[in-house]
Amino acid sequence: MRKIYLLLFVGLFATAFSSCQVLSIKKYKALLATQDSLNRGWNESQLMNENLESLIAKLRKDTTGLSSALNDMKNQYSRMDSNYNKLRSNSSSEINKLSQDLKKREQRLKEVEEILRKRDEATNQLKEKLQQALLGFTKSGLTVEIKNGKVYVSMTDKLLFPSGSIVIDEKGKQALTQLATVLKQQPEINIAVEGHTDSQKITNLGQIKDNWDLSVLRSTSVVRYLTEVNKVESVRMTATGKGEFQPLVSNANAEGRSKNRRIEIVLSPKLDELYDLIKQ
């Protein structure tokens, strides 16, 4: 480019020289001004060229980076697509498995609900039979009620025992005999006999040391009478003493203490079928 400007200057100078043997000062200054202008143009064009080359290098670098980033994105997409296909395949299999498990659980739940329904039905029927059989003893403090799916036959101590005694009296024997008649007709019922006392300390009862002793001995007396005299199966029976620690009401007065001194016969249906179903 600089050569071109130089040739132009020389050409202009030669033309001027050929047309006139001696240059005037004015023309000479004009030629110098033209030379300066051409030099400035040359320098500006050189600077512009350098800027363009720098820009081209930057664009090439950017293009290379974008190409690399594009390749990375293509690879990531390929991996994600592969993972998605695997996940969709596995999900379909898992959904089918979960669906089958859910159907089994629903079927098991229906079976459990049916067993519980039958249990509740049997419990209500048992309560009605006991209420009819023991109707004559309700005025003596006998009650029959259902709690937590079990039938509770509660007898105050005055119905079964003389004061401070563990020997069942005649009226108590009559009530237990009536109870045993119903129990022997219900072989699928477990029987737990619980003895309860008030909170007053035991005094002058011989070998009976405390309320624990009294509650246990009274419950075992009832169990023996039901099994030995009335022939209720012993394997169905459990005797426990609760002492003074599960009162129905406050022991602050005589009426409350009388209610707390009791024998509770807890009747619960055998749930072997339900337990077996739950274990599956």
Buried (B, 14 or more C-beta within 10 A) or exposed (E): EEEEBBEEBEEBBEEBEEEEEEBEEEBEEBBEEBBEEBBEEBEEEEEEEEEEEEEEEEEEEEEEEEEEEEEEEEEEEEEEEEEEEEEEEEEEEEEEEEEEEEEEEEEEEEBBEEBEEEBEEBBEEBBEBBBEBBEEBEEBBBBBEBEEEBBBBBBBBBBBBEEEBBEBEEEBBBBBBBBBEBBBEBEEBBBBBBBBBBBEEBEEBEEBEEBBBBBBBBBBBBBBBBBEEBEBEEEBBEBBBBBBEEBEEEBEEEEBBBBBBBBBBBBBBEBEBBEEBEEE
